[in-house]
Amino acid sequence: MFFASDNAGAAHPQVMQRVMDANTGYAMPYGADPAMEEVRTQIREIFEAPQAAVYLVATGTAANSLALACYCQPWQTVFCSDVSHIQEDECNAPEFYSGGAKLSLVSGSDKMTPDALRARIDMENTRGVHGPQRGPVSITQVTERGSLYSLQELTALTAVATSFDLPVHLDGARFANALVQLGCSAAEMTWKAGVDVVSFGGTKNGCMGVEAVVLFDPDKSWEFELRRKRGAHLFSKHRYLSAQMAGCLDKGLWLQTAKAANKNAARLAQGLRSRGAEFLHEPQANMIFARFPRRVHERLHDAGAMYYMWECTLDGDDPDEMLAARLVCDWSIRPDQIDLFLSHFE
């Protein structure tokens, strides 16, 4: 009954096999291995972007921060949701890797709206040399609260960015979960919608630890390479990153694992709903934010269930008080584990 996060589950056997296959003989370092060329070709095909520059790093923080740094000068600011991962969970890494650029937060909900984004952009670059200059817009898909931007919503946000001549970054740690839920193509959810660079997640989708950065402007490639090296994120034995991503992409595994994670979350959400749980956000992918009674939380914790309490603790005396939790499903959770979790509501 492990629902703490989709980065806590096992790597998929197909991914592990590719790593084991790579662990023989010799291969050129720093991304010159044959598997990296395979990955580059596959990602370009997936995104329908034959000229795209494709690079691998080990963490989502590195992917987001290095990608943003390529599009943001130190004196600029990045526009993002106030609950985005780059704001809440990356220890100022985007600011660090960009050399000091700040974040300008778009408040409201986990999903930015065009009006809110435009208003926040309008607030900056109004003080000349004394204030931060306008920089890239960063969109998270799936959001940190489990919501999805439709293609129309994405396009509306990028249109605002374009009207100010600003580039757009997409944080796609759960890119595949969004893609399969929307039923669209990778191109439709990125460059066709006006996105300039995307962090394409692997770690939360069946890999050990690898993320791809896809830059649709190949002229940014050399800058990214320099920033990756200078930032200590260029792996010497790069073949092990390449092997992971190659295994994830092979035969569409990345789509299969995302579908499985979303299906698991849908099963869990349906069970919670039927047992009277209240949802903070409507579940749309593989993340659930739900309230249910303290007594149920206590039974689940006593039974060994793992998940995060959300902006609350178990401390208190009222057994019927509704307390919130964050529950995340990965590809490997079995239906019987979900059913066992739900059985503690009865």
C-alpha positions as CSV (number, residue, x, y, z in Angstrom):
1,M,0.0,0.0,0.0
2,F,2.6,2.5,-1.1
3,F,1.1,5.7,-2.5
4,A,3.7,8.2,-1.4
5,S,5.1,9.0,-4.8
6,D,5.7,7.6,-8.3
7,N,9.4,8.1,-7.8
8,A,9.4,5.5,-5.0
9,G,8.4,2.4,-7.1
10,A,10.7,0.0,-8.8
11,A,12.2,0.6,-12.2
12,H,10.5,-1.4,-15.0
13,P,12.2,-4.8,-15.8
14,Q,12.6,-3.7,-19.4
15,V,14.5,-0.7,-18.3
16,M,16.7,-2.7,-16.0
17,Q,17.4,-5.2,-18.7
18,R,18.6,-2.5,-21.0
19,V,20.9,-1.2,-18.2
20,M,22.3,-4.8,-17.8
21,D,22.8,-5.1,-21.5
22,A,24.7,-1.9,-21.5
23,N,27.0,-3.1,-18.6
24,T,29.3,-5.1,-20.9
25,G,32.4,-4.1,-22.7
26,Y,33.3,-0.5,-23.5
27,A,31.4,2.5,-24.7
28,M,32.4,6.0,-25.4
29,P,31.6,8.4,-22.5
30,Y,29.7,11.7,-22.2
31,G,26.8,10.8,-24.5
32,A,28.8,9.4,-27.4
33,D,27.5,5.9,-26.7
34,P,25.4,4.1,-29.4
35,A,22.3,4.0,-27.1
36,M,22.2,7.8,-27.0
37,E,22.0,8.0,-30.7
38,E,19.1,5.6,-30.5
39,V,17.4,7.7,-27.8
40,R,18.0,10.9,-29.8
41,T,16.4,9.4,-32.9
42,Q,13.4,8.0,-31.1
43,I,12.7,11.2,-29.2
44,R,12.9,13.3,-32.4
45,E,10.4,10.9,-34.0
46,I,8.1,11.0,-31.0
47,F,8.0,14.8,-31.0
48,E,8.0,15.0,-34.8
49,A,11.0,17.3,-34.5
50,P,13.9,16.0,-36.6
51,Q,16.1,19.0,-35.8
52,A,15.5,19.0,-32.0
53,A,18.5,18.9,-29.7
54,V,18.1,16.0,-27.1
55,Y,20.1,15.6,-23.9
56,L,19.9,13.5,-20.8
57,V,20.4,14.3,-17.2
58,A,19.7,12.3,-14.0
59,T,17.2,14.5,-12.2
60,G,14.1,16.6,-12.9
61,T,15.6,19.5,-11.1
62,A,18.6,19.5,-13.4
63,A,16.4,19.2,-16.5
64,N,14.2,22.1,-15.5
65,S,17.0,24.3,-14.2
66,L,19.4,23.8,-17.1
67,A,16.6,24.2,-19.7
68,L,15.4,27.4,-18.1
69,A,18.9,28.8,-17.8
70,C,19.3,28.5,-21.6
71,Y,16.3,30.8,-22.0
72,C,16.8,33.2,-19.1
73,Q,19.4,35.8,-18.4
74,P,20.4,36.5,-14.8
75,W,18.5,39.8,-14.7
76,Q,15.3,38.3,-15.9
77,T,12.4,36.5,-14.2
78,V,10.6,33.3,-14.9
79,F,6.8,33.3,-14.8
80,C,5.3,30.2,-13.2
81,S,2.5,29.0,-11.0
82,D,3.0,29.6,-7.3
83,V,2.7,25.8,-6.7
84,S,5.0,24.8,-9.6
85,H,7.8,22.3,-8.8
86,I,10.4,24.9,-9.7
87,Q,8.9,27.1,-6.9
88,E,8.1,24.6,-4.3
89,D,10.5,21.8,-4.6
90,E,13.8,22.7,-6.2
91,C,15.7,24.7,-3.5
92,N,16.2,27.7,-5.8
93,A,18.0,25.6,-8.3
94,P,16.5,27.5,-11.3
95,E,17.7,30.7,-9.8
96,F,21.2,29.2,-9.1
97,Y,21.7,27.7,-12.6
98,S,20.4,30.8,-14.3
99,G,22.9,32.9,-12.4
100,G,20.4,34.7,-10.3
101,A,17.2,35.1,-12.3
102,K,14.1,35.3,-10.0
103,L,10.7,33.6,-10.2
104,S,7.5,35.7,-10.6
105,L,4.6,33.7,-9.2
106,V,1.2,33.6,-10.9
107,S,-1.3,33.0,-8.1
108,G,-4.8,31.6,-8.4
109,S,-4.7,27.8,-8.7
110,D,-2.4,25.1,-9.8
111,K,-3.3,25.9,-13.4
112,M,-2.3,29.3,-14.6
113,T,-5.0,31.2,-16.6
114,P,-4.1,33.5,-19.5
115,D,-5.6,36.5,-17.7
116,A,-3.6,35.8,-14.6
117,L,-0.4,35.2,-16.5
118,R,-0.8,38.4,-18.6
119,A,-1.5,40.4,-15.4
120,R,1.7,39.0,-13.8
121,I,3.8,39.7,-16.9
122,D,2.4,43.2,-17.0
123,M,3.6,43.8,-13.5
124,E,7.3,43.3,-14.5
125,N,9.6,45.3,-16.7
126,T,8.0,48.5,-15.5
127,R,10.9,49.9,-13.6
128,G,13.5,50.0,-16.3
129,V,17.0,49.1,-15.2
130,H,15.9,48.9,-11.6
131,G,13.6,45.9,-11.9
132,P,13.8,42.4,-13.3
133,Q,13.3,42.0,-17.0
134,R,10.7,39.6,-18.4
135,G,11.9,36.1,-19.0
136,P,10.4,32.7,-19.9
137,V,7.1,31.2,-19.0
138,S,7.2,27.8,-17.3
139,I,4.2,25.5,-17.4
140,T,3.9,22.3,-15.5
141,Q,2.0,19.4,-17.2
142,V,0.7,17.4,-15.1
143,T,0.5,20.2,-12.5
144,E,1.7,19.6,-8.9
145,R,-1.9,19.2,-7.9
146,G,-2.7,16.5,-10.4
147,S,-4.5,18.7,-13.0
148,L,-4.2,18.7,-16.7
149,Y,-4.0,21.6,-19.1
150,S,-6.0,20.9,-22.3
151,L,-4.3,21.6,-25.6
152,Q,-6.5,24.7,-25.9
153,E,-5.4,25.9,-22.4
154,L,-1.8,25.3,-23.3
155,T,-2.1,27.2,-26.5
156,A,-3.8,30.1,-24.7
157,L,-0.9,30.4,-22.3
158,T,1.7,30.2,-24.9
159,A,-0.1,32.9,-26.9
160,V,0.2,35.2,-24.0
161,A,4.0,34.5,-23.8
162,T,4.3,35.0,-27.5
163,S,2.6,38.4,-27.3
164,F,5.4,39.5,-25.0
165,D,8.0,37.7,-27.1
166,L,8.8,35.3,-24.3
167,P,9.9,31.7,-24.6
168,V,8.0,28.8,-23.0
169,H,9.3,25.9,-20.9
170,L,7.2,22.8,-20.1
171,D,8.0,20.9,-17.0
172,G,7.1,17.4,-18.0
173,A,8.1,15.2,-15.1
174,R,4.8,13.5,-15.7
175,F,4.6,14.3,-19.4
176,A,3.6,10.8,-20.4
177,N,0.7,10.7,-17.9
178,A,-0.7,13.9,-19.4
179,L,-0.2,12.7,-22.9
180,V,-2.1,9.4,-22.6
181,Q,-4.9,11.1,-20.7
182,L,-5.3,13.8,-23.3
183,G,-5.0,11.4,-26.2
184,C,-2.8,13.7,-28.2
185,S,0.7,13.6,-29.7
186,A,3.9,14.8,-28.1
187,A,4.2,17.4,-30.8
188,E,0.7,18.7,-30.2
189,M,1.4,19.1,-26.5
190,T,4.7,20.9,-27.1
191,W,6.0,22.8,-30.1
192,K,2.8,22.8,-32.0
193,A,1.2,24.5,-28.9
194,G,4.0,27.0,-28.7
195,V,6.5,25.3,-26.3
196,D,10.2,26.0,-26.9
197,V,11.8,23.4,-24.5
198,V,10.5,20.5,-22.5
199,S,11.7,18.4,-19.7
200,F,10.6,14.9,-20.6
201,G,10.3,12.8,-17.5
202,G,11.5,9.2,-17.1
203,T,12.2,8.8,-13.4
204,K,8.5,8.9,-12.4
205,N,7.6,6.7,-15.3
206,G,9.5,3.4,-14.8
207,C,13.2,4.5,-15.0
208,M,15.9,4.5,-12.3
209,G,16.8,8.1,-12.7
210,V,16.9,9.9,-16.1
211,E,15.2,12.9,-17.7
212,A,15.5,14.2,-21.3
213,V,15.7,17.8,-22.2
214,V,14.3,18.5,-25.7
215,L,15.1,21.9,-27.2
216,F,13.2,22.6,-30.3
217,D,15.6,25.3,-31.3
218,P,18.9,23.4,-32.2
219,D,20.8,26.7,-31.9
220,K,20.5,26.3,-28.2
221,S,22.3,23.0,-28.2
222,W,25.8,24.2,-27.6
223,E,24.8,26.5,-24.7
224,F,22.9,23.6,-23.1
225,E,26.0,21.3,-23.4
226,L,28.2,24.0,-21.8
227,R,25.7,24.6,-19.0
228,R,25.3,20.9,-18.4
229,K,29.0,20.4,-18.1
230,R,29.6,23.5,-16.0
231,G,26.7,22.5,-13.7
232,A,28.3,19.0,-13.1
233,H,25.4,17.1,-14.8
234,L,27.4,15.6,-17.7
235,F,27.7,11.9,-16.8
236,S,31.0,10.2,-17.6
237,K,29.5,6.8,-17.9
238,H,26.6,8.2,-19.8
239,R,25.6,4.9,-21.4
240,Y,23.7,4.1,-18.2
241,L,21.4,7.1,-18.7
242,S,21.0,6.3,-22.3
243,A,20.2,2.7,-21.6
244,Q,17.4,3.7,-19.2
245,M,15.8,6.0,-21.6
246,A,16.2,3.6,-24.5
247,G,14.5,0.9,-22.5
248,C,11.7,3.2,-21.5
249,L,11.0,4.3,-25.1
250,D,11.4,0.8,-26.7
251,K,8.1,-0.6,-28.0
252,G,6.2,2.3,-26.4
253,L,6.9,1.3,-22.8
254,W,6.7,4.9,-21.7
255,L,3.1,5.1,-22.8
256,Q,2.2,1.7,-21.3
257,T,3.6,2.6,-17.9
258,A,1.8,6.0,-17.9
259,K,-1.5,4.3,-18.8
260,A,-1.0,1.8,-16.0
261,A,-0.3,4.6,-13.5
262,N,-3.3,6.6,-14.6
263,K,-5.5,3.5,-14.5
264,N,-4.4,2.7,-11.0
265,A,-5.2,6.2,-9.9
266,A,-8.6,6.1,-11.5
267,R,-9.4,2.8,-9.6
268,L,-8.3,4.4,-6.4
269,A,-10.2,7.6,-7.0
270,Q,-13.4,5.7,-7.8
271,G,-13.0,3.7,-4.6
272,L,-12.4,6.8,-2.5
273,R,-15.3,8.6,-4.0
274,S,-17.7,5.7,-3.3
275,R,-16.5,5.8,0.3
276,G,-17.3,9.5,0.8
277,A,-13.9,11.0,0.3
278,E,-13.8,14.7,-0.6
279,F,-11.4,15.8,-3.4
280,L,-9.4,18.9,-3.2
281,H,-8.7,18.7,-6.9
282,E,-10.5,16.5,-9.5
283,P,-8.2,13.6,-10.3
284,Q,-7.1,13.7,-13.9
285,A,-3.9,11.7,-14.1
286,N,-2.0,9.7,-11.4
287,M,-2.2,12.0,-8.5
288,I,-5.0,12.3,-5.9
289,F,-5.6,14.9,-3.2
290,A,-8.5,13.7,-1.0
291,R,-9.9,14.2,2.5
292,F,-11.3,11.4,4.6
293,P,-11.8,10.9,8.4
294,R,-9.0,10.8,10.9
295,R,-10.1,7.4,12.1
296,V,-9.5,6.0,8.6
297,H,-6.1,7.6,8.3
298,E,-5.2,6.1,11.7
299,R,-6.3,2.6,10.5
300,L,-4.3,3.0,7.3
301,H,-1.2,4.1,9.1
302,D,-1.5,1.3,11.6
303,A,-1.8,-1.1,8.6
304,G,1.4,0.2,7.1
305,A,0.0,2.4,4.3
306,M,2.5,4.9,3.0
307,Y,1.3,8.3,1.7
308,Y,1.7,12.0,2.6
309,M,-0.7,13.8,4.8
310,W,-1.4,17.1,3.1
311,E,-1.0,20.3,5.0
312,C,-2.1,18.6,8.2
313,T,-1.1,15.9,10.7
314,L,-2.8,13.0,12.5
315,D,-2.6,14.9,15.8
316,G,-6.1,15.6,17.2
317,D,-9.0,13.9,19.0
318,D,-11.9,14.1,16.6
319,P,-12.1,10.7,14.8
320,D,-14.5,12.2,12.2
321,E,-12.4,15.2,11.3
322,M,-11.7,15.2,7.6
323,L,-7.9,15.3,6.9
324,A,-6.3,15.6,3.5
325,A,-3.8,13.3,1.9
326,R,-1.8,13.2,-1.3
327,L,-1.8,9.8,-3.0
328,V,0.2,9.0,-6.1
329,C,0.1,5.9,-8.2
330,D,2.9,4.5,-10.4
331,W,2.8,1.7,-13.0
332,S,3.7,-1.1,-10.6
333,I,0.9,-0.9,-8.0
334,R,-1.3,-3.9,-8.2
335,P,-5.2,-3.8,-8.1
336,D,-5.2,-5.9,-4.9
337,Q,-3.0,-3.3,-3.2
338,I,-5.5,-0.6,-4.1
339,D,-8.4,-2.8,-2.9
340,L,-6.5,-3.5,0.4
341,F,-6.1,0.2,1.0
342,L,-9.8,0.9,0.3
343,S,-10.8,-2.0,2.6
344,H,-9.7,0.1,5.6
345,F,-12.5,2.5,5.0
346,E,-15.1,-0.1,5.7
